[in-house]
């Protein structure tokens, strides 16, 4: 017995063929846009499909054509506005080219990334965009590349893997921003990152994220250029949720040899660090200077507006999607790729440390 709430039977190719008075094979060719079919038959089939509300079986079509018109995207933290903006660039570009996007979040866990890649391959995506959790340990990505499935990387490199990578070189801008802080008198400059590590940071240790490694290296080079000791004790990793980030920030600004400047590696970290500084009764930049990576609207609205290292995040996502679609469709690479350069934007959150100001006053 059927009831009003019973599940409606899906309209099939056979139903469309019957309504259009053509063979099932003709209907399938017209609906799948492959093979030879007359204009008259195509018009009748498409009209019948619209009238019946026919929806194609995407899995069956991908098996017939070898294409699903779907891109798989794997990122570490979709809550992070950095990845949200990059994903928007990917989806906007994919939509214009007739592709859908399946997005999977991994929480920066390597095993979750391995599982995500496997799921997307099982879904028969035409290609993959991955922001690798590790730049040094990625056998699953090497397997994707060796299988011939199109792959591009987003935001981070994978050392030794010959694949197009759309990321910003952070070394020079990290060096520039640190050099400016040192020029103002800051010798205790902290860096806070969510990068997971089993050990506390020590100078010279290998870091799994190419992005974080470049940023720390840029800071270290700025200190070395001035023949100053690099404050490795102020490089803090494993800053996970808001509570742990705030605990790290409080430790940095209240310890026996506190930081006089803090650099946050992303917007989520920045929010918690700024809140912890305010809760500690300190003021930016009077008591502590502050810089963050990425530029979002709220950074200009708080008081004082934050000095930031801006990245072309949307453009990075758009470029990654364009490159992947080009690979899928077998088109040659462009003569030159897009220029993805960061820039330091000076606002009001950086000043001379209080110790330097007091020294200047005493000399006066």
Protein Blocks (a to p, Z undefined) as FASTA:
>chain_A
ZZfkbccddddfklmmmmnopafklmmmmmnopajddfklmmmmmmmmmmnopacdfklm
mmmnopahiacdddfblmlmklmmmmmmmmmmmmmnopacddddeklpaklmmmmmmmmm
mnopabdcdddfbfkbcfklmmmmmnopacddehiacehiacddddddfklmmmmmmmmm
mmnopabdcdddfbdcfbdcdehiacfblklmmmmmmmmmmmmmnopacdfklpcghilb
fmlmmmmmmmmmmmmbdcfbdcdfbfklmmmmmmmmmmnopacfkloccddehjdfklmm
pccddddddddfklmmmmmmmmmmmmmnopacdfbdcdddddddddfkbccdfklmmmmm
mmZZ
